[in-house]
Every structure is written in C-alpha cells, then in structure tokens.
Amino acid sequence: MAALTDLSFMYRWFKNCNLVRNLSDKYVFITGCDSGFGHLLAKQLVDRGMRVLAACFTQEGAQKLQQDTSYRLQTTLLDVTKSESIQMAAQWVRDQVGEQGLWALVNNAGVAVPSGPNEWLTIEDFVKVINVNLVGLIEVTLHMLPMVKKARGRIVNMSSSGGRVAVIGGGYCVSKFGVEAFSDSIRRELHYFGVKVSIIEPGNYRTSILGKDSIELRMQRLWEQLPQETRDSYGEEYFRIYTDKLINMTRSAEPRIRDVTNSMEHAIVSRSPRIRYNPGLDAKFLYLSLAKLPTPVTDFILSRYLPRPADSV
C-alpha cells in the first residue's frame, strides 16, 4: 500500500512539473484584470515571461495594471455584456497573435452580487449576474475559439464551488452551474482539436473580497426595497441572522487568492492540466462533499445553516 501511495505521489508530481515548452512565445488572453484573480494572474504570467493580453473593464484598471508590469503585457478594454465590445477585443487579440494563434483564453470576469434569498431579488438582478458570468463567458469563448484551435491551446473558465452545490440564491450559483455545463460540453468537442478545457472551482474567495461593510450595506438596501408583506413573511430576525451568517461565511474564507491564481497558472502552463481545480480547504472538504451526498442529506445540512422565516410552518 505504501508503495502504491509513493507511486501515486510521484506520478502527480511529474504531471505538475511537466511544463509546456517555449512559454515565452505564447499569448494568453485574460478577462477581468482590473483587480482580484485576473490582476494577479496577469502579473504571475508576465513574471514567467509569457505574453499577456489583459482585458479590463475600466481605463483606470488598465492603466494601473500596465504600470505594474512590463512590455510583455498589453491591455484593452472589454465589457463582456456587450457584443460590440467583445468583437472589438477579439479583433485586437487577432492582430496581436497573428498566425501563431492564442495559447490560452482565461474567462475570469465575473460578479457575485446581487445575491440573497431568491424571493428578495428581481429578474433584473438575476440577469445582471448571468449576463456577466455565463452569457459573456460563452460569447467571448466563441469569438476566441478559432485562435485557440490554431494554437492547440487551452481554455480556463472561472467557475465556483457554487457551481456544484447552490448555497445562496440569486444569479451567481445559477450562472456557475451554467459555466460547468458549457465547459463540459465544449471540452468534449475540442478534445479532437488538441484543445484542453479546465474549470476553476474556488470556495468563498470571490465573495470574501467584498468585505463586511459592503455586504451589510448591500443586504440592508435589498431588505429595505422589499414589499412590507415580504418583510413580514421573513421577519427582522431572519434578515439579521441571514446577513450575519453571510458575513461570517465570507470572513472565514481568507482571500488567499494566490491559491486560485496558482491553479489557473497550472492550467495554462502544464502539459497535463486538470479538468477541475478546487483551491481552498472549504472547496475540497465542504462543498465537494455536499455536492456528492444524496440530495436529501445535502438539503438537511444546508437547512440547518439557514434561519427560519417568521411565517414558517
């Protein structure tokens, strides 16, 4: 048994260390580089000597990233909810990479809010998140795909543990379940073209970036906009406990975003990238377990976490 364990460890170590050649000649396009995962990943890949094409939502974000890096990084503006912006970014990337093609597309752009109990949200709240996290990701991929195929490269999609088990209402988990489905289907299709697709499924990293005050303020505004009938149905105690639990959940997940960007980097530079990466202890030991348990058991566990509404039976 010990020998099998050692062989398994050595095989995994070899796969992790078996890197793609000529990384300094390869182009990587990353969305959502204003801050967070995209910003840090762009810097990491530049430090590796790769050619980074970073898409930012704001001019300020683009200027800040450009100042912090070298000539190997170039920036462009991109709003993934607008087809015209995506088309312009795709043409810009095409002009940069030429006949070489695009080695890696990293679909990182995403939003986590508005989130909360589903009944508290409007259809516009759902659409806002889904358009960024899912529809935009799909449209960017479709425009970049010919260049990725030319390079026989890879696609890295930012999902979430919330794409395996829905722990909060709103469009976030809905969009991440969609990212999982799209990634699985396109991975099987692109296998024959030598293109690899990886999915990143961190735990509470993205929401933890919001901070306590921001979460409290957003939840307070959401609560105050509800009809009085809905507020009476749930009750002030439900609102208070729900908000506190959301804050505690995000506070407990220290935003060690380097864990996430290291997973993204491995998916780009390794000859044997994994299909799924689960950075963070909560992702590995909590959310994956909940996703694999029988549904009634998962429902029971999560129901113990949520408060009881005032009108509950």
N, C-alpha and C positions, 0 to 999 in steps of 0.2 A: 504493500500500500504506500509506504514511504517513497519507494522508487517511482511509482506512478505519479505521486504528487510532485516529486522533483522534475520529472519529465514534463509534466503539465506546466510547471512554472517556467522551465527553460524554453518551452515552445512559445508560451505567451511573451516572454522576454524577447525572444528572437523576432517575433512578429512586431512588437512595439519598436524595436530598434532597426528594423529593416526599412530604411527610408528610400524615397524616390530620388533618383539621380538628377543632377542639373537643376536643383531647385531655384538657383539664382536666375535662371532663364524663364521661369514660369510666372504667369499672371494669375492673380486672384482678385475677384470682384466681391466686395462685401457691402451689404446694405446696412443702414442704421448705425453709422460710425460716429455720430455726434458725441455719444457717451457710452458708458457701460461696456457690454461684451464686445461690440463692434469696434469701439475706440481702442480697447486694449488689444484685441486680436490683430488689428492693423499694425500696431506698434511691434507686437511679437513677430509677425511675419516679416516686417521690414528688418528687424534685428537678425532674422535668419538669412537675409539677403534676397528675399523674394520681391517680385514686382507687384505692388498692391494698388488696386484701383478701388478707392474708398468712396462710397456714396453717403452723403449726409443730407439731412432734412433741411438744415439751416446753413446760411452763409457763415454765421459765426462758428458753428461746429466744424465746418470745413476748414476755415482759416486756423482755428486752434489746433486741429489735427496736423495740418500741413506744417505749422510752426514747430511742432513737437517731433517731427520725423525728418526723413532725408529725401533726396531726389528720387528714391525708389518708390515713393508714394505719390500718387496723384489723386485729386478729389474731384467730384462732380456733385451736383445737387439732384436729389431724387425724392419724389413723393410717390410712394408705391400705390396710392389710391387713385392716381391719375394716369390713364393710358398714354397720354401725350408725353408725360414726364418719363415714363418707362421706355417709350420708343426712342426718345432723345438719349437717354442713358445707354440704351443698347447700341445705338449708332456710335456713341462716344467710345464704348468698350471695343466695338468692332474696329474702329480707327486705331485704337491703341495696340491691339493684339495682332492685327493683320492675319496672315495665313497661318500663323502659329496656333491660333485658337486660344481659348480660355481654359486654363488648367482647373480652376476651382471657382464655383459660384457658392457664396455663403449667404443664405437667406436669413439674416439676423434681425431685420427691422420688425418691431412688434410693440404692442401696447397691452397693458394689463387692466386698465380701467376704461369705462365704468364697470365695476364688479359689485356683487351683493346678492341678496335674495332675488330670485328671478321676478317675482311679482312687483318688486320695487323699481324695476327698470322698464324703460320704453323700448320699442322696436328700434328706434334710432340709436339707443345705447348699444344694442346687440350689433347692429350693422356697422357702427363705427369701429368696433374691435375686430369683427370678422373681415371687414374690408382690408384692414392693415395686415392682420396676422395670417389670413388664409387666401383671400382673393388676390391681394397684391403679391403674395409669395408665388402663387400659381402663374400670374401674368408675367412676372419677372423671369421665372424659370422658362416659360415658353419662348420668350424673346432671346434668352441667352443660350438656349439649348443647342442650336446649330454650332455655336462656337465651342461649347463644352464637348460636343461629339467630335469635333475636328481634332481637339487635343486629347481625346480619350481620357478626359479628366474625371472630376467628381463634383457632386452637388452635396452641400451640407445644409440641412434645414433645421432651424431652431424650433423645437417643439417644447415640451414641458412634461413633468410628471402629471400635470393636469390633463394631458392628452391620453393618459392611461386610466385615470380614475378622476371623476369630476368631484372636486371638493368645495367648489364655490360656484355660485350662479353667475349669469351673465354670458357675454360672448367669448370670454377668454378660453374656458375649457372646451366650448363648442368649436372654436377655431382650431385649437390644438388637436382635438380628435380628427378634424379635417386634415391637418398637416400630416398626421400619422398615416391616414388613408392615402393621401396623394403621394406621399413619399414611398409607401409600399408598392403602389401600382406602378409608379414611374421607375422605381428601382428594377423591377422585373422586366420592364420594357427595354430599359437601357443596358441591361446586362449584355445583350448581344452586340452592343456597340463599344464595349470595353469601358463604359462609364459606371462609376460606383456612386451610390447614394447613401449618406449617413444621416442619422437623426440624433439630435442632442436633446436629452430629456432631464434638465436640472430640476431640483426641487423648488424651494421658495425664493430662489435668488432674485428673480425679476421683481416680485412684489416687495421684497425687503428693501430694494433701492428707494422706494417711495418715502420711507421714514414714518415715524409715529405721528407727527403733527399733520402730515399730508393725509394720512389715512383717516385720522379723526375728522379733519375738515371736510374731506370728500363724503364720508359717511353721514356727517351732520347735515350737509347740504342735501344729500339724497333723501334723508329722513324728513326734512322739512318740506320737501316738494311733494310728498305723498299725500293723497286724499286723507281726510280725517278718518274715514271709515277703515282704510287700510292700516293706519297707525293704531287705531283702537283694536283691530283684529290681532296685531302682533304684540302691541304693548311696549311701553317705555323700557321695561326691564329686558325684553328681548333685544331691543336696539342696543342697549348699553352692553349686555353680555356679548352679543354678536360682534360689536365693534372691538371690545376688549380682546376677545379670542382672536380676531383677525390681526390685531396689533401684536399680540403675544406670539402668534404663529410666524409672522414675518420677522419679529425680533429674534426668535430662536434660531432662525436660519441666517447666520452671519454671512454677509455677502462676500464670500471669498471667491470673487468672480474669476480669479486665476484658475481655479479648478475647472470652470466651464470653458474658458478660452484655451486651456491646455488640451481639453478634449476636442475642441474644434480644430486646433492646430494639428493634432494627431490625425484627424480625419483627412486633413489636407496633404500632409507630408508623408504619411505611411504608405508603404506598398500594399499593406493589408489592413485598410481601415475597417473599423467595426460597423455593423449595421446600426446599432444603437449604443449611445453613451449615456451613462447615468451618473453625472458628477454630483457629489454631495451625499452624506450619510442618510438624510431623510429620503432622498430619491431611491437609494439602494435598499434600505431596510424598512421603510414605512410605505411609500406609495406603490412600489412594485409588489410588495406583499398584499396590500389592499386590492390591487388590480387582479391578482391571481386567486384570491379567495373566492368561494361561492358568493354570488351577488347578495343573497340574504344576510350572510355574515358581514360583508363589507357595509351593507346598509345599516346593520345593527351597530357596528363600531362607530360609523360616522354620525349616526343619530344620537349617540351618547355625547358627542362633541358639541352638537348644536343645542341652543336653548329651546325651551318650549314656548310657543306663541301663547298669548293671553287667551285666545279662543280655541286652544287645542282641546281635543276630546280625551 
